[in-house]
Amino acid sequence: MKKILSIFITVFLFANVNKSFAQCSDAGVCQLGFEHEESNKNYNVGVSYSFGSSGKDDDVKFHSAKLNFFYQPFRNTKLTVILPYNMQSGPLGDVSGIGDLILSFTQNIFSDRIQSASFTFGGKIATGDDNQKKIPQIYQSGLGTNDLLLGLNYSNRNVMLGVGYQVAGNRNDNSVTRLERGDDFIARGSYIFEVDKFNISPQLLLIKRIGKSSVLDLTVAEEKFIEVEDSDQLQINFLVNADYEINKDMIITAEIAFPFLKREINVDGLTRAFSAGVGINYSF
């Protein structure tokens, strides 16, 4: 137990002193279809809280409370609903509100006692406000676009691999940026260490923006849009996920993240200097 606590403390401290940036796409495709093991229960409800910081350049703090609901109508089929409530605060003000709703359908392609593969199809629905107080996108609770989410995941014993693609929607209505994002491609790998009732899984997450994002050109009077240089940079994050089984129906979860390779441009407001979160899930 002392060894496990030491691992948690060391990683948490490292995440807090690191000066680079971590992000998980746009709270979209990288959240889907990457569970350690299948449940034999039909329903799962979870709540979680996460905190993040943009770093000193923007100096914006992020708080997010999420409600997760999973329904498994059949052994190899799962429906997922994720609804966040987001709070952002920084030099330009405080903004809070419901975030963008995520809906997904995951289907096992094949599985046996050793390995399995699944496909995920879903969407991020623009239920969050993207123009509160008419301040930049980084302060907003939603991105203002309806996105398509696709994912393919494979597991073999304790190794998990996945790829995903997020098709960004059209230009949003934020009055400062009028942002139009590029799509996102992600690839990730994870290894799961099982210690008593703990599962600890370090994970590498690669995020590549496909195409540059564009924003409103504020230097001219007429409506004109310009591409943002380097907004399509590659980013590689390191995450540590952990869960503890309280009993057969209830699990406590925790996650921290920081980057190995940072994306310098933060026009979409997704970049984090670090992020950390905790949650609890109940199956029935």
NORMOVEN-V919215 format. One record per residue. PSI is psi as a letter, one per 30 degrees, with the letter a starting at -180 (999 if undefined). NEAR is the number of other ideal C-beta (glycine too) atoms within 12 Angstrom. Layout:
BEGIN
((PSI/NEAR) (PSI/NEAR))
END
This chain:
BEGIN
((e/12) (e/8) (e/14) (e/22) (e/17) (e/12) (e/23) (e/26) (e/17) (e/16) (e/28) (e/26) (e/16) (e/23) (e/33) (f/23) (f/13) (k/26) (g/18) (a/29) (k/36) (k/44) (l/44) (i/40) (c/44) (h/45) (h/38) (c/46) (f/40) (f/44) (f/44) (k/43) (g/42) (h/36) (l/35) (e/30) (l/21) (k/24) (k/25) (g/13) (l/20) (f/19) (k/22) (k/31) (k/27) (l/33) (k/25) (l/32) (k/25) (l/34) (k/29) (l/37) (k/34) (f/34) (a/30) (f/15) (e/22) (f/30) (h/18) (k/34) (k/28) (k/42) (k/26) (k/36) (k/26) (k/33) (k/25) (k/34) (k/26) (k/33) (k/23) (j/25) (f/14) (l/14) (e/15) (g/18) (k/23) (k/34) (k/26) (k/37) (k/28) (k/38) (j/31) (l/38) (j/28) (k/38) (k/28) (k/41) (k/25) (a/25) (f/17) (f/21) (a/18) (k/20) (k/34) (l/25) (l/25) (k/26) (a/37) (k/41) (k/31) (k/42) (k/30) (l/39) (k/28) (k/36) (k/27) (k/26) (e/20) (l/14) (k/19) (a/12) (f/8) (e/13) (l/19) (l/29) (k/25) (l/34) (k/28) (k/38) (k/25) (a/34) (l/29) (j/40) (k/27) (i/30) (f/26) (l/38) (k/29) (g/41) (h/26) (k/29) (g/22) (h/19) (l/27) (l/33) (e/44) (f/40) (f/37) (k/43) (f/38) (l/42) (f/45) (g/35) (l/35) (j/26) (l/36) (k/26) (k/40) (k/30) (k/39) (k/30) (k/38) (k/27) (k/32) (j/19) (c/17) (g/20) (k/22) (k/33) (k/28) (l/34) (l/30) (l/40) (k/31) (j/42) (j/27) (k/38) (a/28) (a/17) (k/23) (a/36) (g/25) (k/35) (f/22) (e/25) (e/35) (h/30) (k/41) (j/30) (l/41) (l/33) (l/29) (k/43) (k/29) (l/41) (k/30) (l/38) (k/27) (k/32) (k/22) (k/26) (k/23) (j/19) (j/19) (c/12) (g/18) (k/27) (k/28) (k/31) (j/34) (k/28) (k/35) (k/28) (j/42) (k/31) (k/42) (j/26) (k/34) (j/21) (k/19) (l/24) (l/38) (l/26) (l/32) (k/28) (j/17) (g/16) (f/10) (l/10) (e/8) (l/9) (j/13) (k/14) (k/20) (k/21) (k/22) (j/29) (k/14) (g/18) (f/32) (g/26) (l/29) (k/25) (k/38) (k/27) (l/40) (k/32) (l/38) (j/38) (k/40) (k/35) (l/30) (k/26) (j/24) (e/16) (a/14) (f/13) (f/18) (k/23) (k/32) (k/24) (l/34) (l/34) (k/40) (l/38) (k/43) (l/40) (k/34) (e/23) (k/21) (l/29) (k/34) (e/22) (k/30) (h/35) (f/38) (f/43) (g/42) (f/40) (k/39) (k/45) (e/32) (l/37) (k/40) (k/35) (l/37) (l/27) (l/30) (k/26) (k/32) (k/24) (k/27) (999/19))
END
